[in-house]
C-alpha cells in the first residue's frame, strides 16, 4: 500500500486517519473500538478532515505521547503494532507517518474513563451497559449461563435428570450434592440463600420455559424457496419443541429426519446410489450448535429452523461468539455456554470440541453441495445449509466471445474450477458458483456492460463469504484497497448491494 492509497483510503470499519495533533485520550477511543470489534489500522500524520499529509517527524514529543496510548489510556493494554511509512509531507519535505495495527481482541477493552466503544462503520460508538455485558458474554469474559435465575429454587429442578447425568459422568453422591459441588449449578449467596444458575434450569429444570419462555426450538417448513406472508403464506408445517435442552435436541433432530427426503438413482458401475437432501451428521450438528451456542440472555425470540425446497436455514439468537468468524469457523472453537457444551458432549451430541463445523463442511463437500453460509440480522445469526444436489452432472450455459449461449456438461465437484471465455477474457469460475456468476455475466451482456476479471473475482469471493472485508478482498484479488472500492462502487446497485452497516452487515448479490 502506498502513501497515496492510504491518503485516499475510505475510512470505515477497519481503517481510519488521524491528525498528529489528536489528543491522546481521543486516540484511545478508536483504538479501543477497533480492538473490541474486528481490529484495524490507524494512519497517524494525515488529517482526517483535510487529508493533508502532516507527517510525524517534526512532532517528536506528541508522537511519544501517542505511542503510549495503548498502555496509558486503554484497559487492559492493547498489543498494538507500530510501524512507519516514508512520505513527503504537504510542505515538500521528507517525512513519515505512523501506522498502528490494532488486533481484534478476545477481551473487552475500555478507555481511561472506563467507557467501552465498538467500531461500527467509520464511527466509534459508545456501548450501553446492556451492550457491554453482551460483548463480554460474546468474548467469553463472562458467561450468562452462570447467572442466577431470579425466583428459581431447588424445587424447580428435576432431580431424576440430575441423577441420570451424575451417573453418566461417574459421580456417586446424591443429585443435590452434585449440583452444589459442580459447575456452580447451585450456589449459596451472601444472604445464605441458594441461587440456581441459568445452565442448571436449562439442563435440569422441570419446566425451563417458566423462566425462559422463548428457550425453545421451532421448526417451520415452507413450500417453495421463499418465505411468504399474508394471503400467500406458504407454511406447511410449524412445530415447537420445548423442555430441557437435551429434550429439544433429541425431539428436533428426530422430527427433521421425518422431513428429509432420500433419492435413489443409478450411479457409476450400474449400481444404485441413495442420497439424502441433507447428510445426517449435518442435521444433528447444526441443531446441536443452535441449542448449545445461542445467546440465552436474548429472550425475545426462539431458535428457528426453516426448511425450504432448496435449503435449511438455522436462525439462532446471538452473533458468532468470541473470535469465531465466517472465515475461521472451520478451525476455531469457542463455547458461549461451556457448561451446556460439556453436558451435550457427555450425551455424545457434541463429538469433539472444535471439529463439528469442519466436518459439516466436509460432509457437504463430499455430497457435492456448497458449504453453509452466514449472515447476521440485528442479533440473529442465520446459517444457510444448501440442499444436496440430486445428480452428479448438470447442464450449464457457456457464453462465448459473441455473447451466444452454448450448452455443455460441467462436473459439479466442490471447488473444481472450470474455464470459460467471456467477451475475450479468460475467467476461472468455481463450479458451485457457476450458475450465479453466469447469470450476472448474461445480465452484463444484455445491458451492454462488461464484467472484468477482477470484478468477477470480487463477486466470487463475496458469494463464498458475504462478510468478507475490503482489505481481505484486496489481498485475495491482488489489487489495492482503492481499486477494490472503485470496482465495488461500479457494481453497487447493479450486481451487488451492502445489507446492513459495515459492522455486522454483508454483501448480497443482485441476480
N, C-alpha and C positions, 0 to 999 in steps of 0.2 A: 504494500500500500504506500502510495506517495503522499507527500505533504499536501499536494493539491487535492487529492482524493479525500484526505481527511478534512481539509478545509471546506470542501463542497459536500461532505457527507451529510446525510439526513439524520438529525437527532431522533432517537427512538428508544426502543426497549433496551438495547444493549450498547448504545453509543451516545456520547454527549460531549459537547465542547464547553470549556470553562476558561474564563479570563485568569491570568496570573494574579490579578488583583482580588480574586474572590476571598472572602473571609473564611478562615479555617473551619469555623463552626458551620458555615453554609456548605462547604465542600463535603462535610461529613454526611449530609443528607443524601446526595445521590450515591455515595459510596455504600451507605447502609442499605438504601433502596435496592441497588443492584445486587448486593450480596444476599439480600432476603428473597430476591427473585431468581433471574436466570444468569446473573453475572453480567459483565460487560466491560467496556473500555471508556475511560475519560481522557480526552486530549486537552491538556492544560497549557495555556500560552496562546490560545486562539480565542478571541472574543466570541461568545455565543450569540451576541446581538449584532455585531458589525462584521463578523468573520475576519477581522483584522488579525494578522499574524504578529503578535506582540513579542513572542519568544520568552525565554526564562533566564537567559544569561545575565541580564542586567538587573535581576531581582533576586540576588542570592539569599538575602535574609527571608524574603517572602517565600521563596522556594523551599527553604528548610522548614518553615512553619507548615507548609502544605504536605511535605513528605512525612511529617509526624502525625498527620490527621488520623490515619488508620489505627495508630497506637493511642493517641491522646484523646480523641473525640469519638471513638467507636467502642461499644461494649457488647460482647467481648471483642478483642482485637481482630481485625480482618487481615488475612495474609495477602495483601496487595503486592503485585509485582510491578516495579517501576523501571522504565527504560526511556531512552531519549531518541529523538529523531532530529537529524540535522536539517536546517532550513535557512532560508533568507527571510528576515523579518520585513515588515512593510516599509521600513526605512532604508532597506537595501543592504543591511549588514548581516554577516554570517551569524547564525543563532541556532537555538534548539527549542523543541517543545518537549514537554513531559507527557509520556503515555502511562497511565495507570491501568493495569489489567486486574479486574476485580473478579474473583471466582464466585460462583454460586455456592452458598454456604449451607451446611447441614444444621446450622444454629440460627436462632433468631437474634438479630443484632439491633441495637438502639444507638442513638446519639448520646451526647453527654447529658442531655436533659431527660434521658430515659424515654424518648419518643421513638416509636418504630415506624419505618417507612417501607414501602414496596414500590418497585418500578412498574408503572402502567403506561405503556406507550412512551412518550417523551417527557412524562411527568413523574415526580417522586411523590407518591400520595401517602399521607399520614394515616396509619391504621387506627381504627376504633378499638376499644377494649375487646369486643367480640371477635373482630378480625385478627387481632393479635393472638388471642387464645387459639383460634382456628389454625393460624400459621404455626404455632407451637405444636399443636396436635399433628399437623401435616409433616412437620420436620422431626417428629418423634421426641421432642424435648419434654412434652407432657403427653399423657395418654388418657383420653376420655374414658376408656374402659375401666380405669382405676377410680373414677369419680364416684362418690357416694350417691345413691339414688334416694331422693327425698321421699320419706314416708314408707320406704321398704323395710321389712323386718324379716327375721328368721322364718316366720310363718308363711312368707311368700315364696319360700324355696322348696322345691320338690326333692326331698332327701333321698328318695329312691334313685333319682337321676344322679345325684351326687355319689351315692354308694356304688352305682354301676361304673362311674368314671374313676372313682378312687381304686376300685378293684382292677380296672384296666391299666392304671399306671402303677400298680403294686403298692398301694397304701393300705395298711392293715387295720388302722384305727377307725373310729366312728366317722360317719359323714360330717357331722358338725365340727369335729376336731380337724378334719381335713380343710374345711372352709376357713377355720380360724388360723390355721398354720400354713396355708399355701396361697400364693399369688395375691394376697391381700383381698381375697374374696369377701371376708368379714373382718372388720377392724373395730377396735374399741376407741371411741373418740375422747376428747378432753372432758366431756360431761359423764363419761363412764357408760355411754350408750353404744350399742353395736351398729355400725354402719355397714350396709350391704352395697357392694360395688355394682357398677353397670354391667361388667362382664359376668358377674355372678347371676344377675337377673336374666340376662340374655341367654346364658348357657343352662341355667338350672331353675329358672323361675317357673312357678305353676302356671302363670299367665303373664308373660313378658309384656303383652300388649296393654295390660292395665297401666303400665308405667311408660311404655313407648308404643303408642297406638300405631305408628307407621313403621315399626320394626318388623316388616313383613315383606313377602315376595309376591309379586303379581305377574302372571303370565297372560299376555294378550296376543291372539293370533289374528292377523289381517288377511283379507282376501285381496290378492294383488301385491303391488310393490310400493304403494303409497298409503299413508295414514290419513284417512278421510274422516270428516266430522259432519254433523248435521244430517240432512236428508240423505247424503251419500255415505254415511258411516258404514265402514266395511269390516267391523269387528265380528268375527265368527266364534271366538272363544275368549273368555275373560275369567280367569281363575285366581283366587288369592290363597296363599299359604301362610299360616300363622304358627304360633307356638315358639319353642326354643329354636335357636339357630340350627341345631342338629336336625330337628324335625323339618324345618323349612328346606334345608339342603336335600334331605332324603326325598321328601314329597315332590319338590320342584323337579329334581332330576328324573324321578320316576314318571312324572306327568309329561315332561318334554319328550321323553323317549317314546311315548304313545303318539306324538305328533310328527316324529321323524320318519320319512319315507325311505324305503330301500329300493334300489333299481338293479335288476339283473339283466346283463346283456352278454353277447358272445364276444369274448376278448381274443387275445392272441392264442395261437395254437389250438383254436377251435374249442376253447374252454370257457364255460360260463363264469362271469365275474359279477359279484354283488358289491354295489357301492351305496353308501348312505348319504343323505343330504348333508349330514354333519357327523364327523367322527365322534365316537362315544366318549373318548377322553376329552375332546374339546368341550362338549356339553357339560360334562362333570366339572372340569377345571374352571370354566367360565362362571358356572353357578357358584362354586365354592369361593372363587375370588370375589364375586359380588357380595356375598354374605360375610366373608371374612374381612374384607378391606374397606367396606363402606364406612363413611363418617357418621357414626350413630348420634353424634351431637347435632346433626342436621335432622330435625324431627318433622319437617313439613311434608315429606314425601317418602315413598317406599322404593324398594328395588323393583324395576320394571324390566321384564324380558319380553321383547316384541319379536314375533315371528312373521316375516313377510315371505312372499313366494321365492325371493332370491337371497334372503339374508336373515340372520338373527342379530338383534340389537340388544345389548345389555346396558341398562341405564342405572347407575348407582350413585347415591348422594356422595359428594366429595370429589376432589380432583385427584390426579395421580399423587401419591404420598411421597414425602421425603425427597430424595434425589432421583426418583424414578421419572424418566422422561420417555416419550414415544421412541426416541432413537436409541435408548439404552435398556429398555424394559426387558429385553430377552435375556440379559445377563446381569441385571441389577435387582437385588432383593431388598424390600423394605416392608415391614409389617406395621400398618397403622394400629392394629389391635393384636399385639403379640400373644396375649393370653388366649384369645379366641383362636388364633392360628395354631397355637400349641395344642389346644383342645381338639381341633379338627384333624390335626396330624395324628393324634393318638387313636382316632377313629379311622385312620387311613384315607381320609378325604384329601388331606394335603400330603403329597408324596414326599418330596424333598424340598426344603426351603430353597427358593431361587431357581428351580428347574421348570416349574409349571408352565410359564408363558413361553419359554423357548420351545418346550415340547408341543404346545398348542400350535406354534408357527410351523414346526417340523411336520406335525400331523396334517395341517392344511396343505403344505407344500407337497407332501408325499401323495396327497389325493388330488393334486392338480388344481388347487384353489389358492386364491390370494390369502395372505396373512391378514389378521384383523387390523382395522384402522381405528384411530382415536379422534375424539373431539370433546371439548368441554363447553357446555352451555350453562352460563352462570355457575352454579355449584353442582352440576350434574355431569359425571363422567359417562360418556357414551362410547361403547366399544362395538364395532360392527364386524360380525363374522360372516364372510361371504359363503354362500352355498357351494358345495362341491359340484363341479360340472359333471354332467352325465356321460359325456363322450370324450374320448381322448383327442379327437381331431374336430375342428370346426371350420366352417367356411368364413374367410375374411376377405376384404377387398383390398386391392393394391391400386394406388394412384400412380400412374406413370407420368412422364415428363409433359404429356399433353393434357393432363388432368382427367384422363379417362380411367374408369374402374375396370379392373381385371380380377376375376375370382381366382383364388388359389387356396391350397390347403396349408395350414400353419400348425405345427405341433405346439400344443398348449402347455408344455412343461414349464413349471415355475422358473422364472429368471432366465429362460432361454431367450437369446437375442435373435431378432430377425432383421434383415436388411431390406430396405425398400428405397426406391428413387422417388423423391418428391420435388417437383419443379427444378430438377437438376441437382438437388442436394442429397448426398448420401446421409441417411439418418438411421441410427440403430434404435430400435424400439423393443422394449420388453414385451414378450408375448401376452402377458397378463394385462398390460396397459394398452395393448394394440388397438382394441376396439374403440376406446375413448379417444386416444390420440388421433386415430384415423378420422373420427367424426369431426374433430377440431380442424384437421387438415382440409377435409371436404368443405367445411364451413368457410375456411380462409379462401379456398379456391373460388367458391361461389360468390364471395364478397370481393373478388379481385384483390385479395390481401395476400401477404406472404408470411409464413411462419419460418423463421430462420432456424438453423440447427440449435443455436443457443436457446432460443425461445421454446423449442420442443423439449430440450433437455430440462429446462426450468419447470415446464408443465409436468414432465415425467416425475421429477423429484417431488413436486407438490402432491401428485397423486399418491406416491409412495408414503409421504409423510406430510400431511396437511399442516402440521405445526412447525415445519422447517423454517429457520430464521434466514434473513437476508445474508448474514455473514456465512452461515452454513451453505447457502446456495452459491455464494461467490467462491468458496473453497472447492465445492463439488464441480462447478462448471469451469472453473479456472479463469474467471474474469474478475474485474474489480467490483466492489460493492456498488459504486456509482453506475457501472454498466448494468448490473443486476436491476437496480432501481429504474433505470431507463427502460429496460425491457419489460419490467412489471407494469410501469406506467403505460407503456404502449398497449399491453394486453388487458389491462384492467377495464372491466366493463364489457369486453368483447369475448374473452376466453377465460377470465378468472375474476373472482371478487374476493375481498377480505371480509370475513364474517367475524364480528366482534372486535375488540380492541387489540392492540399489538400484544398485550399480555393476556393470555387465555384465549385469544382469537385463533382463527385458522384460515387456510386458503381453500376456496371452493371453486371447482372447475365448472364453467358455464358451457354446457353442451350445445 
